[in-house]
Amino acid sequence: LAYSQAITQQMVNMPSNYLTPSYFAEFIEQVIVENNLQDKIKVKIHNKKEIEKLKMGSFLAVSKGSIEEPKLIVLEYKQGKSKEAPIVFVGKGITFDSGGISLKPSNGMGDMKGDMAGAATALNAIIYAAKAGLPLNLVAIAVCCENMPSGHALKPGDVITAMNGTTIEVVDTDAEGRLVLADALEFSKSFKGKYTIDMATLTGACIVALGYTHTGLFTQDDKLADKLLSAGKIMQDVAWQLPLDEVHEEMLESPVADISNLCLGKGAGAQNGAVFLQRFAPEKGWCHLDIAGTSATKGKGGTSRPLALISEFLDNYKS
């Protein structure tokens, strides 16, 4: 666990001119080779052309403002029963988030090199399981790109089409994490997981609600929530469940598309992100972890949270 946490922290702390989406993929491959885990972990890295073939229009829309090519990284670990449905982890991998055309303030923007903490945690959950020899079937999906302003960049007011055909009005290009995760969650369905857990530095609103102490947890699966919350308490990597109700659906209304990527002026920003993701997630066994406040300590770098929580969940997992 300590090793996997250290690798996660190293990735979160790495400058974004070093940890590009391409090097992100190379780095995790190096970790697998250095630990002689090639026989346990299958790696597939999808390049831009392959992402285009998958029709991941929402993911590609975010990436197109940058000269760095997007990468879709998939790790598969099959050490459980042959017919047992896997646990699928999905991670947001924005290796630098400028906000895009909806540019962030310059103060603190450098910390946005850590906007890929969800992807790092998802991948290192597999590294942890492999090094610990856990008898489980796991998948990790990381969607990696930069969110940059340029003449090619996504613009407020644009309408884009996600992998499942849903049209999305882009109200704010700085609400980009949910756009890349939309396609990742749709893609995750192909693995038919029993549980699908996404991890993302998604909203500043979650920090407003919970500070830097608790990870925000959203799910309609009470049993899964109990397992994750309990694991967090045991490891002192605590999470707090926030509401995810039908009333939040109105936050997605758009006059020009199926849904919008942000609702302004109604508060509950963390719920806004979660209810958006729910539109693309598997109907059963899905949980969203908003780690915006817990994945890093301001000015001090990555914490590796919620990897400790995830490790305890995996250690005690029974299908």
RODRENTOR-588092 format. One record per residue: x, y, z of N, C-alpha, C in turn. Coordinates in pm, whole numbers, padded with zeros to 5 digits, always signed. Layout:
<recs>
XYZXYZXYZ;...
</recs>
This chain:
<recs>
+00084-00120+00000+00000+00000+00000+00087+00125+00000;+00192+00124+00083+00281+00240+00090+00344+00269-00045;+00386+00162-00114+00445+00179-00247+00345+00241-00344;+00224+00187-00348+00122+00237-00440+00083+00381-00408;+00080+00413-00279+00052+00551-00239+00164+00644-00283;+00288+00599-00268+00402+00682-00308+00401+00711-00458;+00367+00610-00537+00360+00629-00682+00248+00727-00717;+00135+00714-00649+00023+00807-00672+00066+00950-00640;+00132+00968-00527+00178+01102-00488+00280+01156-00587;+00369+01070-00632+00470+01112-00729+00404+01164-00856;+00301+01095-00902+00231+01136-01025+00158+01269-01004;+00090+01283-00890+00016+01405-00862+00111+01525-00850;+00230+01502-00796+00326+01611-00774+00407+01646-00898;+00406+01559-00998+00489+01581-01116+00443+01701-01197;+00535+01789-01240+00495+01904-01323+00428+01858-01451;+00333+01936-01498+00253+01893-01613+00332+01892-01743;+00444+01964-01750+00527+01955-01871+00606+01826-01875;+00616+01757-01761+00675+01623-01755+00565+01518-01770;+00462+01528-01688+00354+01429-01691+00247+01471-01791;+00281+01459-01918+00183+01479-02025+00094+01354-02033;-00016+01359-02107-00095+01237-02122-00014+01119-02177;+00077+01146-02271+00158+01038-02328+00253+00979-02224;+00318+01066-02145+00410+01015-02045+00335+00949-01930;+00214+00994-01906+00128+00929-01805+00116+00781-01837;+00089+00752-01965+00075+00613-02009+00207+00538-01998;+00316+00603-02041+00449+00540-02033+00488+00512-01888;+00458+00606-01801+00497+00595-01660+00433+00473-01595;+00303+00455-01617+00235+00342-01552+00284+00210-01612;+00319+00210-01740+00379+00090-01800+00513+00058-01734;+00592+00162-01708+00721+00144-01642+00704+00083-01502;+00605+00132-01429+00578+00081-01294+00545-00068-01300;+00464-00106-01398+00426-00247-01414+00547-00333-01445;+00634-00287-01534+00753-00362-01572+00852-00371-01457;+00876-00259-01389+00972-00255-01279+00932-00348-01164;+00802-00375-01151+00753-00462-01045+00722-00604-01094;+00761-00631-01220+00740-00764-01279+00594-00808-01272;+00506-00715-01306+00362-00743-01299+00299-00765-01437;+00385-00780-01540+00332-00793-01677+00241-00914-01693;+00266-01020-01618+00183-01141-01630+00049-01126-01560;+00040-01030-01469-00083-01010-01393-00170-00899-01449;-00108-00800-01511-00181-00681-01556-00170-00665-01707;-00286-00662-01772-00292-00638-01917-00310-00488-01940;-00227-00431-02027-00230-00288-02053-00275-00261-02196;-00369-00168-02211-00410-00122-02344-00415+00030-02342;-00340+00092-02431-00337+00238-02439-00394+00279-02575;-00507+00347-02570-00574+00393-02692-00523+00532-02729;-00480+00549-02855-00436+00680-02902-00554+00760-02958;-00526+00877-03010-00633+00966-03056-00720+00902-03164;-00657+00835-03260-00734+00773-03368-00828+00665-03314;-00780+00589-03218-00864+00484-03159-00976+00544-03075;-00947+00655-03008-01051+00725-02931-01158+00779-03025;-01114+00828-03141-01209+00875-03243-01297+00761-03294;-01238+00643-03312-01316+00526-03356-01421+00487-03253;-01389+00509-03126-01485+00479-03019-01595+00585-03009;-01580+00693-03087-01677+00804-03092-01692+00874-02957;-01579+00892-02890-01577+00963-02762-01571+01114-02785;-01680+01168-02837-01683+01308-02875-01669+01405-02759;-01717+01366-02642-01709+01453-02525-01565+01463-02474;-01498+01348-02466-01357+01343-02427-01270+01420-02526;-01291+01396-02654-01211+01460-02757-01231+01611-02760;-01352+01656-02728-01382+01799-02728-01296+01873-02626;-01277+01812-02510-01194+01873-02406-01048+01878-02450;-01002+01773-02515-00859+01760-02548-00815+01847-02665;-00908+01892-02747-00868+01951-02875-00802+02089-02865;-00809+02153-02749-00741+02281-02732-00592+02268-02707;-00544+02146-02684-00404+02123-02651-00329+02056-02765;-00198+02080-02770-00115+02010-02869-00081+01869-02822;-00107+01840-02693-00080+01707-02640-00192+01610-02679;-00154+01493-02727-00253+01394-02771-00320+01328-02651;-00452+01310-02656-00521+01241-02546-00487+01093-02544;-00498+01034-02426-00475+00890-02412-00586+00830-02326;-00634+00714-02368-00728+00635-02290-00653+00510-02246;-00631+00499-02114-00549+00391-02060-00640+00290-01989;-00622+00163-02022-00703+00056-01961-00611-00051-01904;-00625-00078-01775-00554-00189-01710-00656-00295-01671;-00623-00420-01699-00708-00532-01658-00629-00629-01572;-00686-00663-01459-00624-00754-01363-00724-00866-01337;-00691-00987-01382-00784-01099-01371-00723-01210-01287;-00743-01199-01157-00690-01301-01066-00802-01360-00980;-00926-01328-01015-01041-01383-00945-01101-01500-01020;-01220-01539-00982-01290-01646-01051-01318-01605-01195;-01311-01702-01286-01317-01672-01430-01444-01600-01473;-01556-01633-01412-01683-01572-01453-01730-01460-01359;-01644-01423-01266-01682-01321-01169-01673-01182-01231;-01780-01103-01217-01782-00967-01271-01676-00882-01200;-01604-00797-01274-01497-00719-01213-01548-00596-01138;-01461-00540-01057-01480-00405-01004-01408-00313-01101;-01476-00209-01146-01418-00117-01245-01393+00018-01180;-01270+00066-01193-01234+00200-01145-01216+00292-01265;-01271+00411-01256-01262+00510-01363-01202+00637-01305;-01099+00692-01370-01032+00808-01314-01019+00924-01411;-01045+01043-01362-01025+01166-01438-00876+01198-01445;-00824+01211-01568-00680+01233-01586-00646+01361-01659;-00697+01475-01611-00662+01602-01673-00523+01642-01622;-00421+01622-01705-00283+01642-01661-00249+01790-01639;-00324+01879-01699-00324+02020-01660-00457+02082-01698;-00515+02157-01605-00645+02219-01627-00633+02370-01615;-00627+02437-01729-00623+02584-01731-00764+02642-01717;-00865+02555-01733-01003+02600-01741-01050+02610-01884;-00953+02606-01980-00990+02622-02121-01025+02767-02149;-01117+02790-02241-01160+02926-02273-01218+02995-02150;-01285+02919-02063-01334+02972-01935-01217+02969-01836;-01118+03053-01862-00988+03046-01796-00996+03066-01645;-00922+02982-01572-00915+02996-01427-00833+03119-01389;-00850+03171-01268-00760+03277-01219-00617+03223-01210;-00518+03310-01231-00379+03265-01231-00333+03220-01094;-00388+03280-00988-00349+03243-00852-00394+03100-00821;-00299+03013-00802-00330+02874-00771-00345+02784-00893;-00334+02840-01014-00352+02757-01133-00246+02648-01142;-00128+02675-01088-00021+02575-01093-00059+02445-01024;-00149+02453-00926-00193+02331-00856-00273+02239-00948;-00316+02292-01062-00398+02213-01153-00319+02107-01228;-00190+02098-01201-00113+01982-01248-00163+01854-01179;-00232+01872-01066-00283+01757-00991-00424+01717-01026;-00477+01770-01138-00616+01740-01175-00631+01601-01235;-00521+01525-01228-00523+01387-01277-00517+01287-01162;-00543+01334-01040-00532+01247-00922-00626+01128-00928;-00745+01146-00983-00840+01036-00993-00787+00924-01080;-00726+00960-01193-00670+00860-01283-00552+00789-01218;-00466+00865-01149-00352+00804-01080-00399+00706-00974;-00503+00742-00900-00556+00655-00795-00618+00528-00855;-00693+00544-00963-00756+00429-01027-00652+00328-01075;-00548+00377-01141-00445+00287-01193-00365+00222-01080;-00336+00300-00976-00256+00245-00866-00337+00152-00775;-00469+00158-00784-00550+00056-00716-00520-00082-00776;-00496-00086-00906-00461-00212-00973-00319-00255-00933;-00227-00159-00929-00090-00189-00886-00092-00247-00744;-00170-00184-00656-00182-00234-00518-00232-00379-00516;-00341-00404-00588-00401-00538-00589-00303-00642-00641;-00229-00605-00746-00134-00699-00806-00018-00729-00711;+00035-00626-00647+00147-00646-00553+00101-00723-00429;-00024-00702-00388-00078-00771-00271-00130-00911-00305;-00140-00940-00436-00186-01072-00479-00332-01098-00446;-00415-00996-00455-00556-01012-00421-00627-01099-00527;-00713-01192-00485-00783-01281-00577-00910-01216-00634;-00891-01112-00714-01003-01033-00765-00989-01009-00914;-01100-00972-00977-01100-00925-01115-01125-00773-01111;-01031-00698-01166-01038-00552-01160-01007-00492-01297;-01063-00374-01320-01034-00295-01440-01013-00150-01395;-00915-00083-01455-00899+00060-01432-00897+00132-01566;-00974+00240-01574-00984+00321-01695-00943+00463-01661;-00844+00515-01732-00798+00652-01710-00814+00732-01838;-00885+00846-01829-00902+00934-01945-00811+01054-01926;-00708+01063-02010-00601+01161-01989-00590+01261-02104;-00592+01389-02069-00570+01495-02166-00543+01625-02091;-00511+01731-02165-00501+01864-02108-00626+01944-02145;-00661+02040-02061-00770+02133-02091-00708+02271-02110;-00692+02310-02237-00616+02432-02269-00696+02526-02360;-00669+02658-02352-00731+02753-02445-00645+02767-02572;-00708+02767-02686-00636+02788-02812-00739+02815-02921;-00693+02834-03041-00784+02854-03154-00864+02731-03188;-00820+02616-03137-00892+02490-03160-00982+02451-03043;-00977+02529-02936-01038+02484-02810-01191+02485-02812;-01246+02402-02728-01389+02399-02699-01432+02536-02646;-01552+02580-02684-01598+02713-02645-01730+02705-02568;-01752+02799-02475-01884+02806-02411-01992+02828-02518;-02100+02753-02507-02207+02761-02605-02202+02651-02709;-02088+02582-02719-02078+02471-02814-02169+02356-02771;-02212+02277-02867-02287+02154-02841-02204+02038-02894;-02175+01941-02808-02093+01826-02844-02174+01698-02824;-02126+01589-02884-02197+01462-02876-02110+01356-02809;-02160+01300-02701-02088+01198-02626-02095+01063-02696;-02021+00969-02643-02010+00835-02701-02145+00766-02717;-02237+00790-02625-02367+00723-02630-02472+00802-02709;-02428+00909-02775-02519+00988-02859-02583+01105-02788;-02563+01119-02659-02619+01232-02584-02553+01363-02629;-02636+01464-02657-02580+01596-02691-02569+01679-02564;-02458+01754-02555-02426+01829-02434-02398+01975-02470;-02471+02066-02407-02441+02208-02421-02330+02243-02323;-02222+02303-02374-02110+02340-02290-02133+02481-02237;-02175+02491-02114-02199+02620-02050-02067+02680-02003;-01976+02595-01956-01849+02639-01900-01743+02534-01935;-01634+02576-02000-01531+02478-02039-01448+02433-01919;-01464+02501-01805-01392+02458-01685-01467+02348-01610;-01584+02311-01659-01654+02192-01608-01623+02078-01705;-01492+02054-01721-01445+01960-01822-01431+01817-01771;-01412+01802-01639-01392+01668-01585-01510+01577-01612;-01630+01631-01597-01750+01551-01621-01764+01515-01769;-01706+01598-01857-01714+01568-02000-01626+01450-02038;-01504+01445-01984-01417+01330-02015-01468+01204-01945;-01521+01220-01825-01572+01104-01751-01701+01049-01811;-01778+01134-01878-01901+01087-01942-01870+00974-02039;-01772+00995-02124-01734+00892-02221-01665+00774-02153;-01587+00802-02049-01519+00694-01978-01619+00602-01909;-01723+00660-01850-01825+00579-01783-01907+00499-01884;-01936+00560-01997-02006+00486-02103-01920+00369-02151;-01792+00395-02171-01697+00292-02213-01686+00182-02108;-01696+00219-01981-01681+00121-01871-01788+00013-01875;-01902+00044-01934-02012-00052-01938-01975-00179-02014;-01878-00168-02106-01839-00284-02186-01773-00392-02100;-01728-00357-01980-01664-00454-01892-01763-00521-01796;-01887-00472-01797-01995-00533-01719-01955-00555-01573;-01907-00449-01511-01861-00457-01373-01974-00474-01273;-01945-00542-01163-02043-00549-01055-02053-00412-00989;-01938-00351-00969-01932-00214-00918-01847-00130-01013;-01886-00005-01031-01807+00091-01107-01788+00213-01019;-01664+00242-00987-01633+00353-00896-01547+00453-00968;-01599+00574-00988-01517+00677-01050-01460+00770-00944;-01340+00819-00971-01270+00908-00879-01222+01030-00957;-01253+01149-00905-01221+01269-00980-01209+01391-00890;-01112+01475-00922-01105+01609-00862-01206+01694-00938;-01333+01676-00904-01438+01726-00993-01485+01867-00963;-01511+01901-00836-01575+02031-00810-01515+02104-00690;-01495+02233-00707-01460+02317-00593-01573+02322-00493;-01694+02300-00541-01812+02301-00453-01804+02192-00347;-01740+02080-00380-01726+01974-00280-01634+02020-00166;-01535+02102-00200-01447+02158-00096-01525+02255-00008;-01613+02334-00071-01698+02425+00006-01785+02347+00104;-01838+02234+00058-01929+02154+00140-01856+02077+00250;-01741+02016+00216-01678+01921+00307-01536+01958+00348;-01484+02068+00295-01347+02105+00327-01247+02007+00268;-01133+01996+00335-01025+01910+00285-01016+01779+00364;-01119+01752+00443-01117+01635+00532-01186+01514+00472;-01305+01535+00417-01387+01424+00367-01393+01423+00213;-01380+01305+00158-01411+01283+00016-01563+01281+00000;-01614+01345-00102-01757+01342-00129-01796+01212-00198;-01895+01144-00145-01938+01015-00199-02083+01025-00247;-02106+00982-00370-02240+00987-00430-02274+00850-00488;-02384+00794-00446-02432+00668-00502-02576+00646-00458;-02646+00562-00535-02779+00519-00493-02777+00372-00448;-02656+00316-00438-02638+00179-00390-02596+00187-00244;-02690+00167-00154-02663+00184-00011-02560+00084+00042;-02563-00039-00010-02467-00139+00036-02325-00101-00003;-02309-00052-00125-02177-00008-00170-02130+00112-00088;-02221+00205-00062-02187+00322+00019-02138+00279+00156;-02209+00186+00219-02170+00139+00353-02030+00078+00352;-02001-00002+00248-01870-00066+00238-01758+00037+00224;-01780+00136+00140-01677+00238+00117-01660+00330+00238;-01771+00371+00297-01765+00458+00414-01696+00388+00531;-01726+00260+00550-01663+00181+00655-01514+00165+00632;-01477+00138+00508-01335+00124+00473-01260+00254+00500;-01325+00367+00469-01263+00497+00493-01240+00524+00641;-01335+00485+00724-01321+00506+00868-01206+00423+00924;-01198+00298+00879-01093+00208+00928-00955+00263+00894;-00941+00318+00773-00811+00366+00725-00788+00515+00755;-00882+00578+00823-00876+00723+00848-00860+00801+00716;-00925+00749+00614-00932+00813+00481-01080+00835+00455;-01138+00929+00529-01283+00934+00544-01356+00997+00426;-01477+00946+00403-01567+00999+00301-01699+01035+00368;-01779+01115+00299-01910+01155+00350-02009+01148+00235;-02122+01080+00260-02221+01064+00154-02307+01188+00141;-02314+01240+00019-02397+01355-00013-02518+01308-00095;-02628+01383-00092-02750+01338-00159-02739+01338-00311;-02806+01241-00370-02813+01230-00516-02958+01191-00548;-03042+01292-00565-03186+01271-00579-03236+01314-00716;-03358+01271-00748-03419+01308-00876-03434+01459-00890;-03449+01529-00777-03467+01673-00782-03345+01742-00845;-03230+01678-00838-03110+01738-00896-03108+01727-01049;-03196+01644-01106-03200+01626-01251-03227+01757-01324;-03303+01847-01262-03335+01974-01329-03210+02059-01354;-03103+02027-01285-02978+02100-01306-02919+02075-01444;-02963+01971-01512-02905+01936-01641-02982+01995-01759;-03088+02068-01733-03174+02118-01842-03097+02212-01936;-03123+02194-02066-03062+02278-02169-03166+02310-02275;-03169+02433-02325-03265+02467-02431-03220+02422-02570;-03093+02381-02583-03040+02351-02717-02981+02210-02730;-02974+02134-02620-02916+02000-02623-02989+01911-02524;-02951+01783-02522-03015+01691-02427-02990+01734-02283;-02865+01774-02256-02828+01820-02122-02723+01930-02132;-02702+02000-02023-02593+02098-02015-02485+02046-01920;-02364+02101-01931-02257+02051-01845-02244+02129-01714;-02328+02231-01695-02322+02307-01571-02451+02384-01551;-02495+02389-01427-02612+02469-01391-02564+02584-01304;-02591+02706-01347-02546+02824-01273-02656+02879-01184;-02617+02920-01064-02709+02995-00978-02801+02914-00889;-02787+02781-00887-02876+02700-00803-02801+02629-00690;-02671+02655-00675-02595+02590-00570-02579+02442-00594;-02540+02369-00489-02523+02223-00495-02435+02181-00612;-02322+02249-00626-02234+02224-00739-02177+02083-00744;-02150+02026-00627-02098+01889-00625-02204+01791-00675;-02329+01815-00636-02439+01731-00685-02459+01750-00835;-02439+01871-00883-02453+01899-01026-02359+01810-01106;-02234+01800-01059-02138+01712-01126-02178+01566-01118;-02223+01524-01000-02259+01384-00980-02380+01343-01064;-02481+01428-01068-02603+01393-01142-02574+01391-01293;-02479+01474-01337-02435+01468-01478-02373+01331-01507;-02280+01289-01422-02212+01161-01443-02309+01044-01439;-02412+01055-01355-02509+00948-01341-02579+00918-01473;-02591+01018-01559-02656+00998-01689-02578+00900-01777;-02449+00882-01750-02363+00799-01835-02316+00673-01764;-02338+00667-01634-02287+00555-01553-02376+00431-01565;-02322+00314-01532-02406+00193-01525-02521+00215-01427;-02636+00153-01456-02754+00174-01372-02737+00117-01233;-02661+00010-01220-02643-00053-01088-02495-00052-01048;-02472-00035-00918-02338-00051-00864-02242+00062-00894;-02293+00182-00921-02205+00295-00952-02188+00386-00833;-02067+00435-00815-02039+00533-00710-01941+00636-00763;-01964+00761-00729-01875+00872-00766-01807+00927-00642;-01675+00936-00645-01598+00994-00537-01538+01125-00583;-01581+01235-00522-01526+01368-00555-01410+01393-00460;-01288+01391-00514-01167+01400-00432-01097+01535-00448;-01173+01637-00488-01114+01769-00511-01043+01822-00387;-01100+01796-00269-01042+01849-00147-00946+01756-00075;-00944+01628-00114-00868+01530-00037-00746+01471-00108;-00738+01488-00239-00629+01424-00315-00495+01495-00298;-00499+01621-00255-00376+01697-00236-00395+01798-00124;-00284+01832-00058-00284+01937+00044-00225+02062-00019;-00295+02173-00011-00254+02294-00081-00110+02332-00043;-00027+02345-00144+00111+02384-00123+00203+02272-00079;+00147+02154-00049+00229+02044+00002+00222+01919-00085;+00139+01921-00187+00137+01811-00281+00038+01700-00251;+00052+01591-00324-00044+01482-00322-00051+01408-00189;-00170+01358-00159-00194+01281-00036-00210+01131-00063;-00238+01097-00188-00271+00961-00235-00411+00917-00195;-00489+01006-00134-00628+00971-00104-00709+00970-00233;-00805+00878-00249-00858+00783-00150-00805+00640-00167;-00677+00626-00201-00623+00492-00226-00628+00403-00103;-00606+00461+00015-00613+00380+00137-00754+00324+00157;-00854+00409+00135-00995+00366+00142-01020+00251+00044;-00974+00270-00080-00995+00169-00185-00925+00038-00148;-00805+00047-00093-00730-00074-00057-00805-00156+00048;-00861-00089+00146-00937-00159+00250-01064-00220+00192;-01129-00149+00102-01248-00201+00034-01214-00329-00043;-01100-00329-00112-01058-00446-00190-01016-00561-00100;-00946-00530+00009-00899-00635+00100-01015-00717+00155;-01128-00651+00177-01242-00717+00240-01355-00750+00142;-01325-00738+00014-01429-00758-00086-01470-00904-00097;-01600-00925-00095-01657-01057-00119-01767-01043-00222;-01759-01121-00328-01856-01108-00437-01994-01157-00394;
</recs>
